[in-house]
Amino acid sequence: MAADSAAVEFRIDRRSGVATYLQIVQQTKQALRLGVLEPGDRLPTAREVVEATAINPNTVLKAYRELEREGLVEARRGLGTFVRRTLGGAPDATAADAPLRTELADWARRARAAGLEKDDVGALFTAVLDSTYSTNGTDSTGRSHKGDQER
């Protein structure tokens, strides 16, 4: 991808309860994990983000500073903010993830057809992730899932 293009558009949900700058950080990290952003890519300028989202420029700068602190991006004076490194798997992770992504997309379509709202699906998915990735064999409700992990 060319360094002069911004490969991501931020979507701000003012009703989410998540700080706006954290939404930008989270969306950038997701783009890095999915391979939408790669090293050398330029993030949208603060001005571009402000024009697209009507948020305070300092909020954008705070998000970019946080990403810089984490070593994910670097600011180049007069040029913009550029991706330094990606997150997630191996360079060919996108190809390896394709079957899982297809299954997940099919599951999401079935959930929608069953009448689940986006927030319901998110809550269900988060609960499953919590139980699958818990370190002590219990989910966020305290239920044991050790048998699930042994299967």
N, C-alpha and C positions, 0 to 999 in steps of 0.2 A: 504494500500500500504506500502511496506517496506521502512523504512527510508533510506536505502542505495541505493535506485534507484532514478534516475532522471526521473520524469514523463512527462517532457516537453522538446521539442526541439524548439529552437528559430529560426525563419526565418527572416532574415534581408532583407529589400527592400531598396536598396541604392538609388532608384529613387523616393521614396515616399515623400521626403522633410521633413520627420519626423526624428528627431535626433535618432541615433542608440540606445542610452541608453533608450530613451523614448519608442522605439519599444519593448525593452526587458521588461520594466515596464508594458506597455499595454498588451503584450502577457501573462505576468505572472498574471496580474489581470483578464484577460479573462479566463485563466485556473482555477483560483480560483472561479470565478463566475460559471463556467460550471462544477465544481466538479472534474476536471482533477487533480488538486492539492488539497490536504487536509492537515490539521494540522499534523505535524510530517514528511511530505514528504521533501526530500532533493532536492534543486535546483541543476542543473548541476554546477560543479565547474567552476570557471573562465577559467581554462585551457581547460575543455571540450567544453565550449562555443567558445573559441578562435579557437580550432581545427575544430569545425563544421562550423564556420561562417567567419573565417579569419578577425576578428575585434580586436582592441586593448584591452588587458586585463583591462586597466584602465576604459574603457567604460563599461565593464561588472560590474566591482566593483562599478562604479558610479550608475548604475541601481540598484544593490543590496543594496547600501547605501540608495537610495531613498525609496525602498521597506521597508527597516528596519526603516527608519524615520517615515514611515506611519504605522508602527506597524504590518506589514503583515508577515515579516520574521525576523529571528534572526540568526546572525552569531555565530557559535560555533567554537572557536579557534581549529584548527587542525582537525575538523570534517566536516565543510562545512556550508552552509546556509540552514536553515530549515523554513518551513512554520509555522507560529504561529496561523493564523486564516484565515478563508475563507471570501469570499465576496458574497453578494447576499442573497437569500432567506433562507427558513427553511431547516433543514437537509434533508427532503424528497423532496426538490425542483426539483431534477432531474426527479423524477417520475411525479411530477405535471407539469413539463415543456414538457414532452414527446409529448402530442398532439400538442402543439404550435410548437415544433421543427419539427414535421412531416409536419405540414402545411407550415412552413417557407421553409423547404427543397423542398416541392412540388412547392411552388411559385418560388424559386430560379431556379429550373429545367425549369419551364415554361418561366422564364425571359431569361434564356440561350438559350432555343429553339427559342425564339422570336428574337434572335440575339443581345441581350444586352451583352456588355462586363462586366467583373467583376467591373471595376471602375464605369460604368454606374449604375449597380445594387447598388453599395455602395452609390453613390450619391443619388439615388432615395430613398433608405432605410433611409439614414441620413435625407433627407428632410421630410420624413414621421415621423420619430422619433422627429425631431425638432418641427413639427407642433402638434404632439400628446402630447409631454411633455412640450410645452412652458408654461411659468407661466402667461403670460399676454394675452393668447388667440390668439397670432399672431405667424407666423413662422419667419424664418430668413429673408424672403423677405418682411416682414411687413404685409402680408395678414392675415386677421382675420379668425380664425377657431373656434369661440365660438359655432357656431351651431354644428360643428363636436363633440365638447366635451359634448354637451347636449344630443346627441343621444344615 
